[in-house]
Amino acid sequence: MTSMEAAPTGSDLDRRTFLKRAAGTMAVIAVNMAFRFDAVAQEAARGGYQFFTREEGELMEAIAGRIWPADDDGPGAIEAGAVTYIDRALSGPYAAYQQAYRVLLHDLAGQIRRRYGGSVRDLDERQLDALLGELEERADGDDPLAGLPGRRLELGLGPDSSFDMVRTHVMEGVFCDPIYGGNRDFAGWRAVNYPGAHYVYTAEEQQVFEPLTKPYQSVADL
Amino acid sequence: MAEHARKDVVMIGYGAGSGPASVALSQAGYSVVALERGPHLTAQRDFSPSQIDTLRWVIRDGMIPDFDRMPLTFREDEDDEATPTDYLMSTLVGGATIHWSGQSWRLFEDDFRVRSTVMELYGEERLRYLEDDGASIVDWPISYDEVEPYYERVETHVGIGGWPGNIQGQLRPVKADEGNPFEAPRQNDYPFRPLRDNATNLTFRHGALQRGLHPFHVPTAILTRPYLSPYGISRPPCTYCTFCTGHGCWNASKSDTRVSLLPAAVATGNFELRPGCHVTRLNQENGRVVSVEYVDTTSGERHTQPGDIFLLGAYTFQNVRLLLHSGIDADGKVGQHFMTRSQPSVHAVFDDRFLNGYNGPAVQRQGLDDYNGEVAFEQKLELSNDDFFIRGAFIGSPSQRNPLQTYNQVPPGVPTWGPEYKRYLTNYLNRYIGLQMLTEPLPYEHSRIDLDPNHRDSYGVPGARVTRRIGENERRMGRFIHDRGVEILQAAGAARIWGSGDVQAIPTMTHDTGGLRMGNDPDTSVTNRYCQMWDAPNVFVGGGAVFPTMGGKNPTQTIWMLSYWLADAIIDGRADVDDARNHG
């Protein structure tokens, strides 16, 4: 097992260093949690989603925030707009998965109500992680995805499971080009120091064994 | 139904199998039409700047037909019902060469005589397990020496660069530590050099040298200097943008059938490209194919195109199903001996360095052939009977490791979501290397393509059904090659290595070959040495379906080479289009 010490990556460094020095890890997590629920409230309040209802949007954001969480290394999937990405995709190229999301989110909301007597807003991280962990472990027959219509699902060419579908789409929302609504302010690319859309790499840039500094760019900037 | 004017040559599909022949035949005065079911996308109009987008082209498969346009199913056993599987080859003018990586080379000399080679080296007794498994290894009906000039024509005319490893028997004649010393002897040097090295390549190279192996930068069908081809086509060099495999090239630097060959065919005035035409049937009269039927995919109208000579230039699965659907099965031989690439996996991360693997096209790559073909035969002679195998693999170090294509590469024990996952990717994504291991699968009697009775495409043609299972040779080779990959990365200083020697039977959409085997005997092959069908002498096959064995190398240069080869045979009369048995 190799070291898991955080390595500074790119232009996120200054902010992270500042946060670490200023507040310490626990305080930063608290800040990020607070930020997360602000984001939820704001997104829902301005009716930001085209497909997800307010309740679905909150649940999706909570899930996305646990798959790729905000931490002392920087923002997570919520801040990156991963749910906005999924929402737009479901209104377009991923329309075939609309029902899968609707059924899954209804199922999860029901579980939360029965087990905790409230909505996703009342859950802490541990409870959310348990819920996701159970979804990941669900057997085929219990998966809300099983038996849904949709050409690719019917053919067995869709995602392996609901969890697989959600995780894949969240990570697409983190690492896609910002033109798709995710990776907002390059939050996903900054986390891994990936400069994005560039036409050219020089020999000097290619032959270093250190992190490369290159401006973050979208295909829209080309 | 619209009926078109007769053409001398009708090509079905415009990709690597038909491109070279389209130039050679139209230059020789034949009237040629190519019916391509996909669209005609161009560098400036369609790929710039949209190419610079991994989600659109790679993740969402921007050029790939959906299941209802190209149904493909798979089963391991004759008794199973086949289930749908993903088809991942693009459908457009230029075919898969538009989105290929551009790793391009010649097969070994002994790739053309696999059966003879292994019998000579190992003897019948040691090879008995292959027979028990139903392996159908044979020699090709052509030799490397015969086709060497055709390989060279591909390198100069299509545009492929490399370091020579063997010019007329002289090893590494240009640069002492570069070029593949195990390559088949070439008469002349490459027309230009391959891509430069990056951090990923140099790291792999270091490990390989530590192991005493012979790494080299792979030959690349990507220009590294402004290049004027003998066809008078001028193209600019690569900018190393990295949006390469899975993408069309915005800069026309990646050599493909569309940018390297199509303009030369068009310039003759004898060539017509008809995109958006999906061929559904070959029509026969008196045992001879006389026309094809196709659907205009825009209008839905049905058309007939008569011709004298027909070239099947679509992908392996299409060529086979079109023949079978048209009632041409060569006594059951059409579809047999199908092969597909099945690769073991080796991944690693480094603590002492960043590789920034996202930068550079995928084929910016060092690799080695020390374990390919029978190069390592002495080592194999030492193996126990349970580990012994024939053939081998190219091992290389691909680039183009951007986040969307790499976020699933985590070692066992690291979760795939949550805080620990994020910390892992944040620290290690740019310290990651994953090897390519082009293990050579063998052909088998039981491995084949036929028509799926349960799935038809939107135009009513049955889909392709693959029946295939892994043989003992593939299992042993997978384990061996995996272990060699691990050794190289250990020697390179990797902090953590993971992967598997297991290989899968399912079509990988990488190098799907065989099914219309070429040979000298009409009783055991579908085409003769000029890719001409024994039972339908005015039908030629362009593409990897004619390969009797596959080689541990990417097949495209050989497909291009055979397209020139069969065209020359038509032009100079070695192939008699009235009688496939009467050939020179």
Contacts between the chains, C-beta under 8 A, distances in Angstrom:
chain1	res1	chain2	res2	distance
A	1	B	413	7.5
A	1	B	496	7.5
A	2	B	349	7.0
A	2	B	351	5.4
A	2	B	495	4.3
A	2	B	496	5.2
A	3	B	351	6.5
A	4	B	420	7.9
A	4	B	423	5.8
A	4	B	424	7.2
A	4	B	427	6.6
A	5	B	427	7.4
A	6	B	423	6.9
A	6	B	426	6.8
A	6	B	427	6.5
A	7	B	426	7.6
A	7	B	427	5.2
A	9	B	426	6.5
A	9	B	430	7.6
A	66	B	417	7.2
A	66	B	418	6.3
A	67	B	417	4.3
A	67	B	418	6.9
A	67	B	421	8.0
A	68	B	417	7.3
A	68	B	421	7.7
A	68	B	422	5.6
A	69	B	418	6.7
A	69	B	419	5.3
A	69	B	422	6.2
A	71	B	419	5.9
A	71	B	422	6.6
A	71	B	423	7.5
A	73	B	422	7.0
A	73	B	423	6.8
A	73	B	426	5.2
A	76	B	422	7.3
A	93	B	60	6.4
A	129	B	418	6.7
A	132	B	417	7.3
A	151	B	66	7.8
A	151	B	67	7.3
A	151	B	68	7.4
A	152	B	67	7.5
A	155	B	67	5.7
A	155	B	84	4.2
A	156	B	83	5.8
A	156	B	84	5.8
A	157	B	67	6.4
A	157	B	84	5.6
A	157	B	85	7.5
A	157	B	86	6.0
A	167	B	416	7.1
A	167	B	417	5.7
A	171	B	404	7.9
A	171	B	407	5.3
A	172	B	55	6.4
A	172	B	59	6.4
A	172	B	404	6.9
A	174	B	403	8.0
A	175	B	402	8.0
A	175	B	403	4.1
A	175	B	404	4.6
A	175	B	407	6.3
A	176	B	54	7.9
A	176	B	55	4.4
A	176	B	59	8.0
A	176	B	404	6.9
A	177	B	53	5.4
A	177	B	54	7.7
A	177	B	55	6.2
A	179	B	53	7.8
A	180	B	55	6.2
A	188	B	403	7.0
A	189	B	403	6.9
A	191	B	422	7.2
A	191	B	425	7.4
A	191	B	426	5.4
A	192	B	403	5.4
A	192	B	425	5.8
A	192	B	426	6.0
A	192	B	429	4.4
A	192	B	430	6.7
A	193	B	430	6.1
A	194	B	358	5.6
A	194	B	402	6.2
A	194	B	403	5.1
A	194	B	429	7.6
A	194	B	430	7.7
A	197	B	49	7.4
A	197	B	52	4.3
A	197	B	53	7.1
A	198	B	52	7.4
A	198	B	241	6.6
A	198	B	242	7.8
A	199	B	49	7.6
A	199	B	52	6.9
A	199	B	239	5.6
A	199	B	241	5.1
A	199	B	250	7.8
A	200	B	239	4.5
A	200	B	240	6.7
A	200	B	241	6.6
A	201	B	239	7.6
A	201	B	240	4.3
A	201	B	241	7.2
A	201	B	242	6.8
A	201	B	359	4.6
A	201	B	360	6.5
A	202	B	240	7.9
A	203	B	196	5.8
A	205	B	359	6.5
A	206	B	196	7.0
A	206	B	197	7.8
A	206	B	198	3.9
A	206	B	199	6.7
A	206	B	240	6.7
A	206	B	356	7.7
A	206	B	359	5.6
A	206	B	360	5.9
A	206	B	364	7.9
A	207	B	197	7.1
A	207	B	198	6.3
A	207	B	199	6.1
A	207	B	202	7.0
A	208	B	199	6.6
A	208	B	354	7.6
A	208	B	356	7.4
A	209	B	199	5.5
A	209	B	353	4.0
A	209	B	354	5.7
A	209	B	355	7.3
A	210	B	353	8.0
A	210	B	354	5.7
A	211	B	354	5.4
A	211	B	356	7.3
A	211	B	430	6.8
A	212	B	354	7.7
A	212	B	356	5.0
A	212	B	359	7.0
A	219	B	49	5.6
A	219	B	50	6.9
A	219	B	52	4.9
A	219	B	53	5.0
A	222	B	49	4.0
A	222	B	52	6.1
